Amino acid sequence: MKPTLFILAAGLGSRYGGLKQMDGIGPNGETIMEYSVYDAIRSGFGKVVFVIRHSFEKEFREFVDKRFGKAIPVEIVFQELDSLPEGYQLNKEREKPWGTNHAVLMGKSAIREPFCVINADDFYGKESFEAISAFLQSLDGKKGLYGMVGYRVCNTLSESGSVARGVCETDAVCCLTTVVERTQIERVDGKIQYKDNETWYELAENTPVSMNMWAFTPDYFDYSEEAFKLFLDERGNELKSEFFIPLVVNNMVKSGAATVKVLDTTSQWFGVTYQQDKPSVIENINRLIEQKLYPPVLWK
């Protein structure tokens, strides 16, 4: 069974002021996520599922149909603040989304095969898709064995400001032992550091970090549902609490419920974390096209 690519895109409307204003970075206005879809297709994925918000459903469907809707089957699911388990109520003062693992939960109705989770606005690279596709194709019928592409933190920074990354530790056989979401990582005085409770801590240049490129099997949904209920019981009334993928994965690893293989890559990440990042992203895409790693026109 071919794996599915699950793209977290619910934040596109707020980040770009609506889909029509979503930045194109390719020669023909291609967005970063289109390069991910292109890489997924040539790496053996069989379907793409997007999680978005209802507020931009119409224009998003039009965008997909116009661009790559004929190249691969596409399904759409929705993430909203009130997408909560039965018996739980939304604090009406909350405006912040529930986070990446809440978005993943929305895919349960559409995904029944091993799947890869990525962000819509991160460029992961051909090699990463090939590695995670091969890994996913080995997981069919298995449970509790997951994976992630571990980027080296030095290859994932933005020159425009701090970034959020899942900082990882691994054992001797490259399995994850812990992953912690660090929301403020940047180069300070020539050293890569993260800030935690007003204190800066240094990270080694090659420290593996998660860029939210995860390999899961469908049993992950069931575990996440129970984990989300516990999260809501403990932090559901907080207006800015977030249910991150690393939080759930870390708990599963610590409890022995899952083993997570870290797939090493030397790929250079890039993305539009800040609007100032756009010129360098365009330059990188053009360089990859010149190297014939991507065609000048993705969809014909």
Secondary structure, 3 states (H helix, E strand, C coil): CCCEEEEECCCHHHHHCCHHHCCCCCCCCCCHHHHHHHHHHHCCCCEEEEEECHHHHHHHHHHHHHHCCCCCCEEEEECCCCCCCCCCCCCCCCCCCCCHHHHHHCCCCCCCCCEEEEECCEECCHHHHHHHHHHHHCCCCCCCEEEEEEEEHHHCCECCECEEEEEEEECCCCEEEEEEEEEEEEEECCEEEEEECCEEEECCCCCEEEEEEEEECCHHHHHHHHHHHHHHHHHCCCCCCCCCHHHHHHHHHHHCCCEEEEEEECCCCEECCCHHHHHHHHHHHHHHHHCCCCCCCCCC
